């Protein structure tokens, strides 16, 4: 009997991904460390990315994953009981706050191709396809640079931006996303607990792998200390975590990414 919920199993688009000759093998229940990454697309034509770092033991995946789609990033632990290997298929289920996303499909030791399902708060139900590469064993162990960057406080000047959704409100009008400068424009976190943006300044406190701005124009904003795609320390302000009591955004209307500018 399948452990995969029927309500999710009825959705999906099966794809076939060619595997490297002589490399692919069936995935077995105790292959240990795994790293996976790839692309996805919803049925409206919006493209995104996904990645997971986990350990496969007894047919269950334990670790973390990230999905970015429609300007929203879901980053969280792989949900126990919903992330597993079964009948030659891999299931990676990620939840964060009200968001939930699942990457699933037939998998081998070097690839996966199947579907992307879920729900994004403010966007609605997601149905689409996904594919990518998988690496097990030593090749699947977390990259030291990326691991080290998690929770690291960047003290250089960061450039901040967010993605605005354009269209996608009526049938036949697919949504697209355009990059916008953040209201912060730039962000610099001082080691003395001060912060400065393009036109504002204030204080912040460190809370584990997050920073909370306590004064100034952006008081109340909470930023996650996570690596960017290159592994460099960065700060991310999630949309649903940065609203005032009246629902108005503290930083930007979407997820704000504060990263080191290329060449900076």
C-alpha positions as CSV (number, residue, x, y, z in Angstrom):
1,X,0.0,0.0,0.0
2,X,1.3,3.4,-0.9
3,X,2.1,5.9,1.9
4,X,1.6,8.8,-0.5
5,X,-1.7,10.7,0.2
6,X,-4.3,10.1,-2.5
7,X,-5.2,13.8,-2.7
8,X,-1.7,14.6,-3.9
9,X,-1.2,11.4,-5.9
10,X,-4.0,12.4,-8.3
11,X,-2.0,15.4,-9.5
12,X,1.1,15.4,-11.6
13,X,2.9,15.2,-14.8
14,X,5.2,12.3,-15.5
15,X,8.4,13.1,-17.3
16,X,11.3,11.0,-18.4
17,X,14.8,12.2,-17.7
18,X,17.7,10.6,-19.5
19,X,20.4,9.2,-17.1
20,X,24.1,9.2,-17.7
21,X,25.2,6.0,-19.4
22,X,26.4,3.4,-17.0
23,X,26.0,5.6,-14.0
24,X,22.4,5.3,-12.9
25,X,21.2,2.6,-10.6
26,X,18.1,1.9,-8.5
27,X,17.9,3.8,-5.3
28,X,18.0,1.5,-2.2
29,X,16.7,2.3,1.3
30,X,20.0,3.0,3.0
31,X,22.2,5.0,0.6
32,X,23.0,7.7,3.2
33,X,23.8,11.3,2.3
34,X,22.0,12.8,-0.7
35,X,22.1,16.1,-2.5
36,X,19.6,17.0,-5.1
37,X,18.9,20.1,-7.2
38,X,17.0,21.0,-10.3
39,X,14.2,23.0,-11.9
40,X,10.4,23.0,-11.8
41,X,7.6,24.7,-13.7
42,X,3.9,25.1,-12.8
43,X,1.1,24.7,-15.3
44,X,1.0,28.5,-15.8
45,X,4.5,28.4,-17.2
46,X,6.3,29.9,-14.2
47,X,9.8,28.4,-13.7
48,X,11.5,27.8,-10.4
49,X,14.3,25.9,-8.7
50,X,14.6,23.3,-5.9
51,X,17.3,21.6,-3.8
52,X,17.5,19.2,-1.0
53,X,20.2,18.0,1.4
54,X,19.3,14.9,3.4
55,X,20.2,11.4,4.5
56,X,18.3,8.3,3.3
57,X,17.9,5.7,6.0
58,X,15.3,2.9,6.1
59,X,13.6,4.3,3.1
60,X,13.0,7.7,4.8
61,X,14.6,11.0,3.9
62,X,15.6,13.3,6.8
63,X,17.1,16.7,6.1
64,X,16.2,20.1,4.6
65,X,14.9,21.4,1.3
66,X,14.3,24.6,-0.6
67,X,11.8,25.4,-3.4
68,X,11.6,28.8,-5.1
69,X,8.7,29.6,-7.4
70,X,6.6,32.7,-8.3
71,X,8.9,34.9,-6.2
72,X,8.3,32.8,-3.1
73,X,10.9,30.6,-1.4
74,X,9.9,27.7,0.8
75,X,12.8,26.6,3.1
76,X,12.3,24.0,5.7
77,X,12.9,20.5,7.1
78,X,11.7,17.5,5.0
79,X,8.5,16.5,6.6
80,X,8.6,13.1,8.4
81,X,6.2,10.6,6.9
82,X,5.9,12.5,3.6
83,X,9.6,12.3,2.5
84,X,10.5,8.8,1.5
85,X,11.5,6.2,-1.1
86,X,8.8,3.9,-2.4
87,X,8.5,1.7,-5.5
88,X,11.3,3.4,-7.3
89,X,10.0,6.9,-6.6
90,X,11.4,9.6,-4.3
91,X,9.2,12.0,-2.4
92,X,10.6,15.3,-0.9
93,X,8.0,17.2,1.1
94,X,8.9,20.7,2.4
95,X,6.8,22.9,4.6
96,X,7.4,26.4,6.0
97,X,4.6,28.4,7.7
98,X,1.6,28.1,5.4
99,X,3.6,27.1,2.4
100,X,4.1,23.5,1.4
101,X,5.8,22.0,-1.7
102,X,6.5,18.5,-2.8
103,X,9.0,17.3,-5.5
104,X,8.4,13.6,-6.4
105,X,8.8,11.1,-9.2
106,X,10.8,8.1,-10.5
107,X,14.3,8.4,-9.3
108,X,17.7,6.8,-9.8
109,X,21.1,7.3,-8.2
110,X,21.7,10.3,-10.5
111,X,18.3,11.8,-11.4
112,X,14.7,12.4,-10.7
113,X,11.9,13.5,-13.0
114,X,8.2,13.8,-12.1
115,X,6.0,16.4,-10.6
116,X,5.9,19.5,-8.3
117,X,2.7,19.9,-6.2
118,X,1.9,22.2,-3.3
119,X,0.4,25.4,-2.0
120,X,1.9,28.8,-1.7
121,X,0.2,31.3,0.6
122,X,-0.9,34.2,-1.5
123,X,-0.5,32.3,-4.7
124,X,-2.7,29.2,-4.3
125,X,-2.4,25.6,-5.4
126,X,0.6,24.6,-7.4
127,X,0.5,21.8,-10.0
128,X,3.4,21.2,-12.3
129,X,6.5,19.2,-13.2
130,X,10.0,18.9,-11.8
131,X,13.3,17.3,-12.8
132,X,16.9,17.4,-11.5
133,X,20.1,15.5,-10.5
134,X,20.7,13.4,-7.4
135,X,24.0,12.6,-5.8
136,X,24.4,10.0,-3.1
137,X,27.2,9.0,-0.7
138,X,30.2,11.3,-0.5
139,X,29.0,13.3,-3.6
140,X,25.7,13.9,-1.7
141,X,27.3,15.2,1.5
142,X,26.5,18.9,2.2
143,X,29.0,21.4,0.7
144,X,31.2,22.9,3.5
145,X,31.0,26.4,2.1
146,X,27.2,26.4,2.1
147,X,26.9,24.8,5.5
148,X,29.3,27.3,7.0
149,X,27.4,30.3,5.5
150,X,24.2,29.3,7.3
151,X,23.9,31.6,10.4
152,X,26.9,33.7,9.4
153,X,26.4,37.4,9.9
154,X,27.4,39.3,6.7
155,X,28.9,42.7,7.7
156,X,29.7,44.0,4.2
157,X,27.2,46.2,2.3
158,X,24.4,44.0,0.7
159,X,22.2,44.9,-2.2
160,X,18.5,44.2,-1.6
161,X,15.8,43.3,-4.1
162,X,12.5,41.5,-4.5
163,X,10.4,40.0,-7.3
164,X,7.1,41.6,-8.3
165,X,4.3,39.5,-9.8
166,X,2.9,40.9,-13.0
167,X,-0.3,39.6,-14.5
168,X,-1.6,36.0,-14.1
169,X,-5.0,37.0,-12.8
170,X,-7.1,35.9,-15.8
171,X,-7.0,32.8,-18.0
172,X,-4.5,33.0,-20.8
173,X,-2.4,35.6,-19.1
174,X,0.5,33.8,-17.4
175,X,2.1,35.5,-14.5
176,X,5.7,36.8,-14.8
177,X,8.1,38.3,-12.3
178,X,10.2,41.4,-12.5
179,X,13.1,42.2,-10.2
180,X,12.7,45.4,-8.1
181,X,15.0,47.2,-5.8
182,X,14.0,46.8,-2.2
183,X,12.8,49.7,-0.1
184,X,16.0,49.2,1.8
185,X,18.1,49.4,-1.4
186,X,21.1,48.3,0.6
187,X,21.7,46.8,4.0
188,X,24.8,46.8,6.2
189,X,24.8,45.0,9.6
190,X,27.4,46.3,12.0
191,X,29.1,44.0,14.5
192,X,28.0,46.5,17.2
193,X,24.3,45.8,16.7
194,X,23.6,48.7,14.3
195,X,22.2,48.5,10.8
196,X,22.1,50.9,8.0
197,X,20.1,51.0,4.7
198,X,20.2,53.5,1.9
199,X,18.2,56.1,3.8
200,X,17.6,54.7,7.3
201,X,19.5,53.4,10.3
202,X,18.7,51.6,13.6
203,X,19.5,48.7,15.8
204,X,19.2,45.0,15.5
205,X,19.5,41.9,17.7
206,X,20.8,38.5,16.8
207,X,18.4,35.6,17.5
208,X,20.0,32.3,16.4
209,X,20.1,32.2,12.6
210,X,18.0,35.3,12.3
211,X,18.4,39.1,13.0
212,X,15.5,41.2,14.2
213,X,15.6,44.9,13.5
214,X,14.4,46.7,16.7
215,X,14.4,50.4,15.7
216,X,14.4,52.7,12.7
217,X,12.2,52.6,9.7
218,X,12.2,48.8,9.4
219,X,11.7,48.0,13.1
220,X,10.1,44.6,13.6
221,X,11.6,43.1,10.4
222,X,13.1,39.6,10.8
223,X,15.8,38.4,8.4
224,X,17.1,34.8,8.0
225,X,20.8,34.4,7.8
226,X,21.3,31.9,5.0
227,X,23.8,31.5,2.1
228,X,22.9,32.7,-1.3
229,X,23.3,30.5,-4.4
230,X,27.0,31.0,-4.5
231,X,27.4,30.0,-0.8
232,X,28.1,33.5,0.4
233,X,26.4,34.8,3.6
234,X,23.1,36.7,2.9
235,X,20.0,37.9,4.6
236,X,16.4,37.0,3.5
237,X,13.3,38.7,4.7
238,X,10.3,36.4,4.1
239,X,7.1,38.0,3.0
240,X,4.8,36.4,5.5
241,X,7.2,37.0,8.5
242,X,7.4,40.7,7.9
243,X,4.0,42.3,8.2
244,X,2.8,44.8,10.7
245,X,-0.4,44.1,12.8
246,X,-2.5,45.8,10.1
247,X,-1.1,43.5,7.4
248,X,1.1,46.1,5.7
249,X,4.6,44.9,4.8
250,X,7.6,46.1,6.8
251,X,10.2,45.7,4.1
252,X,8.7,44.9,0.7
253,X,5.5,43.3,-0.8
254,X,7.5,40.1,-1.6
255,X,10.4,38.1,-0.3
256,X,13.5,40.4,0.0
257,X,16.9,39.1,-0.8
258,X,19.9,41.0,0.5
259,X,23.1,39.6,-1.1
260,X,26.6,40.6,-2.0
261,X,26.6,42.3,-5.4
262,X,28.7,40.5,-8.1
263,X,32.1,42.0,-8.0
264,X,31.3,43.6,-4.6
